[in-house]
Amino acid sequence: MEATLSHLIDQYDQGKLTRRQLLAGLVATASLGSATSGAQAASEPTFQATRLNHIALSVTDVARSRDFYVQHLGLPVTSDSSPYNCFLDCGPNFVALFRGSKAGMHHYCYSIPDYDQQDAADRLREVDIEPSLQGQRIYFPDPDGLTVQLASETHGA
């Protein structure tokens, strides 16, 4: 919708639309926007991820997993609270290890511009996804039940 509004204004500024045509176009665009407010347009994503921020793994032994990733992948430790968790640097991303009863993916996180927890929660609810809010973090399931987290572009930096 934003692109349509911008196009209408550009057309008016270039003298290709009268004021009456501009107003009609604005009203039509606003009407279309309110008619689809509960459902996201197929071509417009709910969020625009800018990068994969981190992957969090559940591991049965944090120290053992930490040592594995340090030795075999050269990931430096940035924070170690063994036996509960450990964070490993991986370039602009990181790997989080959390103690769990069973090994597997805990969650994965995407960075989005201008992250605001409440705005993100509202946007997810608009597309019928119920988020889980934990502190300033927000999580939601993908179609297969994998846990997705959203964060600011500076999260973990």
N, C-alpha and C positions, 0 to 999 in steps of 0.2 A: 504494500500500500504506500509505503514511504517513497518508493521509486515513482509510482504513479503521480503522487502529489508533486514531487519535484519536477516531473516532466510537464505537468499542467502549468506550473508556475514559470518554467523556462519558456514554454510556448507563448504564454501571456507576455513575458518580458521581451520576447522577440517580435511581438506584434502579430503573432499568428492566431491569437484568440482575443475576442472582445472580453470586456469585463463580465458581461452576462454569460458568455460561454465558459469562462473560468469558474464563475460561481456555480454554474450547472454541473461542471465536471467535479468540483470540490464536493458538492452535495451528493452526487452519485457515488463518488469514491467513499465518502463517509458512510453512506447508507450500506454500501457493500461491506465495508469494514465492520459495521455494527451487526450485520446479518451473519457474519462468520466469526464473531468474537469468541464464541465458545469452542470453535474448532480451528486449529491452525491451518493455514493454507498449505497445500502440499509442497509448494515451491519455497516456502519460507520456514526455515528450521526454528525450533523452539529456542535453541542456543547456537552460538557459533564457537565451537571449541577451537582454541588456537594451538594447543599441543596436548599430548598425553603428559600429565603432571607427574604421576607416580603410580606404581603398582604396589599393593599391599598383600602380603602372603601370610596365611596362617601356617605356622610350622610347629612341630612338636617339641623342638629343642632350639631355642633362639640362638644360643652360643654356637651350637654345632652348625646351624645354617649360616650364621654370620661368618664363621671361619671358612665355610665352603665358598661363599660368594667373594670373600676377600681373596682367598687363595686362587680360585679358578677363573674368576672374572675380573679381579683387580679392583673391585668396588671398595673405595675407602669408607670407613665408618665415620659418620657425622654425629651420631648420638647413640649411646648404648645404655639401655636400662635392663640388661639381661637380669633375670630370666624372662622378663615380660615383653620387651620389644627392643628393636634395634633399627636404626635408619642408615642406609648406605647411599652414598652419592653415585650418580650415574649421569654425568654431564649435566645438562639442564634439567634432568629428571632425578627421581630417587626411588629406591626400593625400600619398602617398610616391611619389617618382619614382626609378626605378632604371635605370641604363644597361643596355641590352640590345641584342642584334643585330637584334631585330625588335620592333616596337611591339605592345603588347597588355596584357591584365591580368596582372600578376605574381601577386597574391593579393588577397583581401579579408578583413577581420578583424572578428569579433564580440566584444564584451565580454560576459563571463559573471561572475556573482557568485562570490566565493571561489575565484578561479582558482588551481589548483595543477596544474602540468604533469603530474606523475605520476598524480594522480587523473584528469585529463582523458584521459591516454593509456590508463589502465586502463578507463575507461568506453567509450572508442572501441573498444578491443579486444573488450569484452564484446558489442558489436553488430557484430563482424566488420569493423571499419574499422581498417586499420593506419596509425597516425600516423607522421609524420616529426618527430623531436625535434631542434631546432637551438638550442643554448644553452638559454635558458629558454622558447623559443618552441615551439609545437606547430602543425603543419600537417597537413591531410588533404584528400583529393580529394572533391569532390561527385560525383554520378552522371555528370556530363559531363566530369569531369577538371579542373574549375576548382579552384584551390587555396584552401582555407579556412584561416584562422588563428583561434585563440582567444587571448584576452588578458584580463587583469584589467580591472575597470571603471575603473581609474586609469591604464591603459596609454596613454602619450602625453599625459597631462594635465600 
